[in-house]
């Protein structure tokens, strides 16, 4: 009898590990807002510079978050199959912490990844996100397709970036 309960518990657990459904933010279909990301000591990148034609994936992360690191590693492992996306990893951590993270994960090796400091905490305020990882996917027309709280993988990114 206990084995039967363990089997049901295992099935329930594995079902929960399947693809995650997006959150309802009320911003679905809305245009990508303009905000700035500090990418190094003196320069900023504004989201209004993002061209139409490729999907944009924003990931709010913390440099010490294991779930954030796992999501980034999953993205990097499948980066060749995500060539229709530009990635923007934004953090509230300090710029020195972010630079160390970039170096550890060799993120400068990828032309479709921009990493920076959200100096105005715009991302978290706009989406009212309380934690990380928090991922939002904008389609090639710069319209919000999906938002997720918690770790997701390339499967969800591919599904909602088309």
Secondary structure as UniProt FT lines:
FT   HELIX           2..16
FT   TURN            28..29
FT   STRAND          36..38
FT   STRAND          44..46
FT   HELIX           47..49
FT   TURN            52..53
FT   STRAND          55..61
FT   TURN            63..64
FT   HELIX           66..77
FT   HELIX           79..82
FT   TURN            83..84
FT   STRAND          85..91
FT   HELIX           95..104
FT   TURN            105..106
FT   HELIX           107..109
FT   TURN            111..112
FT   STRAND          113..117
FT   TURN            119..120
FT   HELIX           122..127
FT   STRAND          134..138
FT   TURN            140..141
FT   STRAND          143..149
FT   HELIX           154..160
//
